[in-house]
Amino acid sequence: MSTTAIGNIGSLVTNDPESGEGPLGLIENAAVVVEDDRIAWVGPTAQAPPADTAFDAQGRALIPGFVDSHSHLVFAGDRTAEFNARMSGRSYSAGGIRTTVAATRAASDAELEANLVARHLDEARRQGTTTFETKSGYGLTVADEARALRIAAAHTEEVTYLGAHIVSPDYAEDPAGYVDLVTGEMLAACAPYARWVDVFCEKGAFDGDQARAILTAGAAAGLIPRVHANQLSYGPGVQLAVELGAASADHCTHLTDADVDALAQAADTTVATLLPGAEFSTRAQWPDARRLLDAGATVALSTDCNPGSSYTSSMPFCIALAVRDMGMTPDEAVWAATAGGARALRRTDIGVLAPGARADLALLDAPSHVHLAYRPGVPLVSAVWQRGVRAA
């Protein structure tokens, strides 16, 4: 085993209140010792045990690697024209997904994998993301959904079956038939590659009854539910997520008081994952993070990186949006982008820097994590370790 000591850390975010101050477990003038792919020790630099190698943080801040718990990265094509038109006055609807479906079906496996890895994963890693979830949903045939998940599973443990993104254009006149496919032959082909099952529960996609059938079938196949809920309008998505014990209800833009209460009551089970990149890119209403936090809900932040409604892989950008426009404090936003994302993936080994946790770290070219919101748009991540290995 080899050990590395990262010392002279100006401010260390551990997300472990037992290690430091407040919910972020802050330690000033800190050090972290990494043993192989795990955290072995955290504490004051002056008390750090000896290690095989040393890295001088030069007074900069160190945080857990970001956990991006909601993305759509297996796709082909470009929707620049759609974005340009929308920014010129056209409102967003789910119809644009069909453009990406056509391009994705036409792409080769090699093209899809190159787009996933060489572009989006490397881009996200340079910005401090060390864990990501990604979904299918741009194939909408048995073969195309299965290959998307197979490609994704080669690069992350957090793979989500989203055959229920929209009703396939092939079944435009037979939505019930498509639900049968999603819960039958397609599920059987996709389940071996996935950990999660998801559904876009929304007008223009799948209603509450259809979503329930899809999530229930997925759970029976051993997949854990998560839900695209209440993004474009008020609807049953949040209540369904809580009822079925989903790991997360994602978007949560249009919430009734009953929805907020349900998420608060289910705070230990169902995370409210907010995706401000989608609101930024569609000029839509911002989710009210303050309302959720004050009610006691658990909140995560994620990018929703996708080619249509949120084409960003930057977790720092989403942190800045959440602080500026969603009522979060910088501390809350950083926690939501790290520990909150881990909660949404039901993981205890990431999003935290404590002995035994995975050694995923991001060094900021700044003295404090607050600079992620204080200096929006500035590339502050100067070094990244993933599973204990310097990755960027």
N, C-alpha and C positions, 0 to 999 in steps of 0.2 A: 504494500500500500504506500502511496505517496501523499504528502501533505503540503498544502500551500497556505500561507498566512497572508491575508490582505489586511494591512495595518494602516494606521494614520488616517482612518476614515473620519471625516469631520462630523458626519451625522449618519447613523445607521438606522434604517427602518427594518425592524424584525417582524412586525405584525404579531409579536408575542408579548403581551402585557407582563408576563412573568420575567421577561428578560430586560425590559426597560420601561420607559415612562409612557403612560397613556395607552390608548388602543393600538397605536402604531408600535409600541414597545421601543421607543426611541432611545438610542444610546449615543452619547457624544464622545468624541475622541476614541473611537471603537476599533475593534479588529474582528475578523472572521477567519476561522481556520477550516479549510476544506480538506477532507480526506477522501480521495478518489472522487466519487460522484455525490457525496453527502456533506452536509454541514456537520462538523465535529465539535465546534466551540464558537461562542460569541461572547463578547464582553469588552471591557476597556483595553486599549492597546497595551497599556503598561502591564497587564496581567496575562497577556497572550502566551500560550505555551509554545515551545519551539516547533518549527516546521522545516520541512526539507527545502522549500523555496519561499521567497517573500515577494510581495507586491506592495508598493507604496502608493496608497490612494491619494496622497498629497492634499489631505484635508477636504476631499470631495465627498459627496453624499453617495451612499450605497443603498439600494433598495432590492426587494425580491424582483425577479424577472416578472414581467407582465403576463397575466393569464387571460388570453383572448378567448372567451368561452362561447362566441357566436360569430361564425364567418361562413362564407360560401365561396370557396377558393378553387373548386374544380369546375372550370368553365373555359370556353373559348369565345373569341369575338370581342367586339368593342361597341359601346353604346354612347359614344361621344355625341352623336347627333341628337339622341334622345335627351341627354343632359342639357345640351345647348338650347334645345327647343323649350324644355321645362323652365330653364332660367330666363327664357324670354316670355314666359307667361302661361305655359301649359301645365296643368296639375298632374301629379303622379298617380298612376294606377298600376295594378298588378299586370296589366297586359304586356308591358315591355319584356317580361320574363320570357315570352315566347321567342323573342329575337335571339336571346342567348341559348335557348333550347335548340334552335336550328343550327347555330354555329357549333355548339358543343357536340351534337350528334355527328356533324360533319368532320370533326377533328379526329386525328389519330390519338392513340394512347400516348405516344411520345410527345405530341404537341400539348396535350392536357397536363402531363407530368411536368414538362418544362415550364409551362405557365404557372403551375402550382409552386414548384420548388425554386427555380432560378429567378422568378420574379417576386412572387408574393411572400414566400417563406423567408427568403434571404432579406427582402425589404423589411419585413416585420421584425426579424431578428436584429437587424442593425438599429432598430428603434426600441429595443429592449424586451421584445416579446419572446418568451422561452417556452410557453405552452400555448397551443392553439387547438380549438375545436373547429372542424369543418364538416360541411354537409354535402350530400348529393342534392338533386333537385333540378338539375339542368339537362337531364336526359329524358326522364319520364317514359322510358321503355324499360322492360326487364333487363335487357342487355346493357343499356347505357347507364342505368342507375347502378347496376352491380359493378360495372367497370369503374365508375367514378369512386365508389366506396373502396374498391380494391386498390386503386391508385392512392387515395388518401390514407388508407390504413398502412401503407408502406412508410409513412412519414409522421404519423401521430397516432396515439392510442385513442384519441377523442374523436370518433367518427360517428356521424349522425345520418341515419336513413331518413331522407326527406322526399320520398316519392310523392308525398302530398304537399308539393310546393304550390302548384296550380293543377287544375284538371288538364291532362295532356291534350294538346290540339287534336290528337288522333281520336279522342273521345269527347269532342266538343258537344256532340248531340246525345251523349250517354254518360253523364257524370256518375250515375250509380254503377255502371259497368267499370268505370275507372277506379272507383272505391273498391270494388271487388278485386280488381287487379292488384291494387296497392296492398290490400290486406291478404292476398292469396299468393299467386305465383311470384309477384315482384318481391314481396316480403321474404318468401322462402329463399330467393336467390340473393337477397341483400343482407339478411340477418347475420350470416357468418362473418361479415366484414365490419359490422357496426356494433357500437355500444349503446347508442341512443336511437329513439324514434321521435320524429318531430312532425308537426302539421301546421300549415298556415291557416289558422282559424279566422277567417275574415270574409266580408262580402266580396264576391268575385273570386273566391278561392273555395274554402270548405266551411260548411255551417257547423253548428254545434253537434248535431247528431252524427254527421259524417266524421268529424274530428274525433268524437268519442269512439266510434267504431275502429278508426285507424289506430288510435293510441292503445286501445284495449287489445287489438290484435298484435300490435308490436310488443306490448308487455307480455302477452301469452307466449311470444317467441323469444322472450328473455331480454328484450330491449327496455331501457328506462325512458319514460316519457319526458319530453320538453315541448313547449308550445310557443309558436309565434302568436302572441295574444294582444288584442286591443291596440293594434298599430294605427289603422286608418280610421277606426270608428269604435264606438262602444259596442261590446259584443260579449259572447259567452266564454271567450278564451281563458281569461284569468280564473274564473270560477271553475272551469273544467280542469285547468292545471292543478289547482289546489285540491279539488275533489279526487283526482287520480294520483295525487302525490308526485306530480312532476317535479323534476329537479329545478326547473326554472320556467318562469313565464317571461317571455322576451318581447321587448318593445314597451308595453305598458304605458302607452301615450294617453289613451282615453280611458280613465278609470272613474267609476262611481265610488261613493263612500263605501258601499258594500264590497267592492273589489279591493280597495285599500285595506279594509278591515280583514278580509280573507287572507291577504298576503301577510299582514301583520300577525295574524293568528298562526299562520303556517311558516313563520320566519325560520324555523329550524329545518324545514323540509323543502319549501319552494322559494327560490331566490327570484326577486324582480330584477331582471337584467335589462339595463337601459342602454340604448344604442343611439347616441346623439349624432353620429355621422349621418344617419338616415334623415333626421330632421334637418340637419344642415344642408344636405344635398337635395332635399325636396321642398325646402322652405315651409316645413310643416310645424305644427305646434310642438313645443318642447315637452318632454316628459317632466313631471313635477317630482324631482327626487326629494326635495325638502318635505313634501307631504308624506311620502312613503317612509322616509327616515324618522320623521317625528311620530309616525304611527307605530314604529317598531319593526317595520319590514326589513329584511336583509336585501341589500342592493349591490348589484355588480354592474360594472361598465365593460362594454365590449365594442368592437369596431363595426360589426355587421358587414365586413368587407365583402362587397359584391359588385358586379359591373353595372348595375342599374341604379340603385338608390343610395349607395354608400361606398363609393370606391376609394376607401382609405384603409390602410393597414396600420395607421399610427395611433397607438394607445395614448401617447402624450397629447395628441390633438384632441382625443375624446375627453381626456382629463380636463383640458383647458375649457372645452365647451361645457362640461358638466359644472365646473365652478362658475363660469361666466353666466350661463343661461339656465341652469337647472337647480340652482340654490344649494349646491354642495360646497362644503369647505374644502380647501386643498387636502387636508388630512383625510376627509371622508372619500374624496375622489381617488386618491392614491390607494387607500384600503380597498375600495370597490374594484379597482383595476388589477389588483393582485390577490389579496385574500378573498375578496368577493367573487372573483372569477373562479377561484379554487372551490369555493362553496357551491357555485353553480354547476361545477363538474363533480361535486361530491368527492373532492380530493383533500387530504390532509398533509400530503407530502410536498405540496407546492404552494406558492403565494405566501410563504412564511420562511424566515431565516432563524431556525432553531435546530439544536442538535438532532440529527436523524432525518431532517428534511432534505429534499433534493437540492443540490448546490446550483441553483439557478439565480443568477445575480445580474444586476445592471448598475454600472457605475455612471454617475452623472457628472458632467463638467459644470458643477454648481455646488455650493456649500450646503444646500438643503433641498429636500424633495419638493418644497413649495415652489421652486423655480419651474417645475413642470407646468404650472398654471400661470405663474408670474411672467414667464418668457415664452408665450405661445408661438409655435412655429419655428423655434430655434432648435437645432439638432443637439440636444443636451446629452444624449446617451453616448458615452465615450468608450465604454468597454462592456462586453457581455460574456458571462460564463454560463454555459448550458451543461447540466450534469457534470459540473466541475471542470469543464474544458473551455478554454478561451475560444469563443465562437465569433466574436466581432470586436 
